Amino acid sequence: MKKELAIRESNGITVTLYWHSGTNRVSVTVDDAPRGELFELGASPDQALELFYHPYAHAGRRSATASTAVAA
């Protein structure tokens, strides 16, 4: 089960933090409307806030997690 823990929006970018109860993992979804990009990053619970507040710093890891480019 996926539960939304936090959401923030700024300049057309929406960042949402989720907790996955079945695996006790967290993920952050970034919807960057100005760039037409949507991606998700996964992490362990101890990295949740770091990932939530700084998703672009971790974006290089996207090849190891689910990511989707959205046409503008």
C-alpha positions in Angstrom: 0.0 0.0 0.0 1.3 3.5 -0.9 0.6 6.4 1.4 1.2 10.1 0.7 3.2 11.6 3.5 4.0 15.1 2.2 3.6 17.3 -0.9 5.2 20.6 -1.9 4.8 22.8 -5.0 6.9 25.6 -6.4 7.3 27.2 -9.8 5.3 24.4 -11.5 7.2 21.6 -9.8 5.3 19.2 -7.6 7.3 16.9 -5.2 5.4 14.2 -3.4 6.7 11.9 -0.7 5.2 8.4 -0.4 5.7 5.5 2.1 5.2 1.9 0.8 4.0 -0.1 3.8 4.6 -3.5 2.2 8.3 -2.8 1.7 8.9 -0.1 4.3 10.5 2.0 1.6 9.8 5.6 0.5 9.7 7.2 -2.9 9.5 10.7 -4.2 7.7 11.6 -7.3 8.7 14.8 -9.1 6.4 16.3 -11.7 8.3 19.1 -13.4 5.6 20.6 -15.6 7.8 23.4 -17.1 10.3 20.8 -18.4 7.6 18.2 -19.2 9.3 15.6 -17.0 7.9 13.2 -14.4 10.2 10.8 -12.4 10.2 8.8 -9.3 13.1 8.0 -6.9 13.2 5.3 -4.3 15.1 5.2 -1.0 15.1 3.8 2.5 13.1 5.6 5.2 16.2 7.2 6.7 16.8 9.0 3.5 13.2 10.3 3.1 13.6 13.9 4.0 16.8 14.3 2.1 15.1 12.9 -1.0 12.0 15.0 -0.5 13.9 18.3 -0.2 16.7 17.6 -2.7 15.3 15.2 -5.4 17.4 16.7 -8.2 20.6 16.0 -6.2 19.6 12.3 -6.4 18.3 12.4 -10.0 21.4 10.7 -11.4 20.2 7.6 -9.7 17.1 7.5 -11.8 18.5 4.7 -14.0 18.2 2.4 -11.0 14.7 3.4 -10.2 11.5 4.0 -12.1 11.6 7.1 -14.3 9.3 8.4 -17.0 9.8 11.3 -19.4 6.6 13.0 -20.3 6.2 14.8 -23.6 5.6 18.6 -23.1 
